[in-house]
Each structure stands twice: as C-alpha cells, then as structure tokens.
Amino acid sequence: MRGVDELVFCDVAATPAGRRPDFQLIDDLADECFMPFTVGGGVRTVEDFRDLLAVGADKVLVGTATLDDPGLIAGATDRFGSQCVVVSIEFRRRVDGTAEVFAECGRRATGRDPVAWACEVERAGAGEILLTAADRDGTMDGYDLEMIRNVTRAVRIPVVASGGAGTYSDLVAAVVEGGASAVAAASMFHFTEQTPHEAKLAMRAAGLPVRLSTPVSGRVSERMRG
C-alpha cells in the first residue's frame, strides 16, 4: 500500500449513529491488509475491543466512550495490554485560542482540556494517543504544532499527530518541532500527487529515522514537495 507503515481505519459515523463497529467489514479488510491495522468507530465496551482484535485489528482506537467512561481504558488495558489501546483525542480551538476536547467525531464539546485529558488517559493505561486537530482535519493547512508540543511534553506514551497535513514539511515539523512519535495523513495523499514513499524520503532527508520500502504500484516522481 504505497509504502505506508500503518493503516488507521475509523468509521466516523458509527458513534454519532449509535452503531457498533462493522465487524464483518473489518474482517474483510484485515484479510487484505498486510501492515499494522488500527480500527476505531463505535467502540464502547471491552467486548468491542475483544471482537475487533478477534477479526484482525492489531490496535483499537477509542475516543468518545473513554470520555463517558474513563474506566474503559483500564478495563481494556488489563485484559488485552496497553499496546493495543489507542485513545483518540480530538480538540477544537475556541475564539480566544484556548482548546477543548470534543467527542462524537468533533461534534460534542466536553469542557476538557486536551493536555490534562492526555495525562489522564496515560495514567489510565493507554498505550498511545492519536491527537487530532478537528478544526484542521482535511484542510491541508498544517498541524497544530503548539498543541502537539504541549501534549508530547506532558506524556511519555507515543503521540501520533493528526489533522492538517498538507506537505512533506508539515510531517517533518510535527516530529521535529512538535515532538510527535508519528504522523497520520490522509487528504494530502488522496487529493494531491504526493505519496507516502516520497514523504518518507523527505523525512529521512530531514534526519528522521524512517522505514523505507518499495511502493507496490505507481511511479515515484523525483519531485519532493515541502
């Protein structure tokens, strides 16, 4: 899959619609996915973790349910290990520039501070955080580097930056300036000619350790955007 290291698949409509994960779909996708596979959307219980792992997920992404029931993190960690528990933290900026955690895929305000919540989920046993700037998601205007910095300095677990990647230089900045352990991107690969393989080349050129692989298909251009 174009040299991607890991796939994050999230059904953003499941939680607002009150649906459980589509286990059959995940089973089918897992059969074709030969890389670490993180699945989220509609996860509410430890049993949902169990069933997703059983059909092929390597990690489970959970957000809203942890805000409603923080004990879910410890329950899943105790049963399956922290390595497969990824907590999604989505936030939006207020008019005054302060930030607030949102639930239900950025639809419901919670009043929680993102940094404080990140510390809480770490204490509860989460193995990883997916930190998403909901205001920037899909805009390709760059990550919220300030928030990434604040969260990565506050916790010791890996933080994956998400929301706003538009260029290779954005990916580099999230790691070098923000301190992220990894970066997630979608729109820049869907709607431009930029590729994950060239992104890795740009990150390696910036001195970052990356795992290079030969793209499965498509011609890799010599042009590097950034």
PyMOL commands that set and color helices and strands:
alter all, ss='L'
color gray80, all
select helices_A, chain A and resi 14-17+23-32+46-54+64-68+71-80+82-84+114-124+145-154+168-176+187-190+196-205
alter helices_A, ss='H'
color red, helices_A
select strands_A, chain A and resi 7-10+37-40+59-62+85-93+99-103+108-109+128-133+159-162+182-183
alter strands_A, ss='S'
color yellow, strands_A
deselect
rebuild
show_as cartoon
